[in-house]
């Protein structure tokens, strides 16, 4: 179930290139390939809960596609609705 924010934001960004791509790909299948990437998953150790691996993967894709540094990507995630909706953050 989407948050209240995402329900309101999706119609505003539905025509963006990232959202069109979001609809084309089978993200559930991709998420399966990302299992086990976090050391915490392998060791079962404590510590803070890691970010959603699929969301982080999508974030890295956006950074590569738009040529953004980590700091620029973080800033874009704060202000761009399409980035927020695409990644689920």
C-alpha positions in Angstrom: 0.0 0.0 0.0 1.3 3.4 -1.0 1.7 6.2 1.5 -0.6 9.2 1.4 2.3 11.2 -0.1 2.9 8.7 -2.9 -0.8 8.5 -3.8 -0.9 12.2 -4.4 2.5 12.5 -6.1 2.1 9.6 -8.6 -0.4 11.5 -10.9 2.0 14.4 -11.0 4.9 12.4 -12.4 3.2 9.6 -14.3 4.5 11.0 -17.7 8.1 11.3 -16.6 10.7 9.0 -18.3 11.6 7.3 -15.1 8.0 6.4 -14.3 7.5 5.1 -17.8 10.5 2.9 -17.3 9.1 1.9 -13.9 6.0 0.5 -15.5 8.0 -1.5 -18.1 10.3 -3.4 -15.9 9.6 -6.4 -13.6 11.0 -4.9 -10.4 10.0 -7.9 -8.4 12.2 -10.1 -10.4 15.1 -7.7 -10.2 14.6 -7.5 -6.4 15.1 -11.2 -6.2 18.6 -10.8 -7.8 19.5 -8.2 -5.2 19.1 -10.5 -2.2 22.2 -11.2 -0.2 24.0 -8.0 -1.1 23.9 -6.6 2.4 26.5 -8.1 4.7 23.9 -8.0 7.5 21.7 -10.5 5.5 24.5 -13.0 5.4 25.8 -12.7 9.0 22.5 -12.1 10.8 24.3 -9.5 12.9 22.6 -6.6 14.6 22.8 -3.0 13.7 20.5 -0.6 12.0 18.1 -1.9 9.5 19.5 -1.3 6.0 17.6 0.7 3.3 15.4 -1.2 0.9 17.8 -2.8 -1.6 15.5 -2.3 -4.6 15.1 1.4 -3.7 18.8 1.8 -3.4 19.4 0.1 -6.7 16.8 2.4 -8.4 18.6 5.4 -6.8 21.9 4.3 -8.2 20.4 3.9 -11.6 19.0 7.5 -11.4 22.4 8.7 -10.4 24.1 7.1 -13.4 21.4 8.1 -15.9 21.6 11.8 -14.8 25.3 12.0 -14.1 24.9 12.9 -10.4 27.4 12.7 -7.6 26.3 11.2 -4.3 25.6 14.7 -2.9 23.7 15.8 -6.0 21.7 12.6 -5.9 20.8 13.1 -2.3 19.7 16.7 -3.0 17.7 15.6 -6.1 15.9 12.9 -4.0 14.8 15.7 -1.6 13.3 17.9 -4.2 12.3 15.8 -7.3 9.0 14.1 -7.0 9.8 11.7 -9.9 12.9 10.5 -8.0 10.9 10.0 -4.8 8.1 8.1 -6.4 10.4 6.0 -8.6 12.6 4.9 -5.7 9.8 4.7 -3.1 11.8 6.9 -0.6 
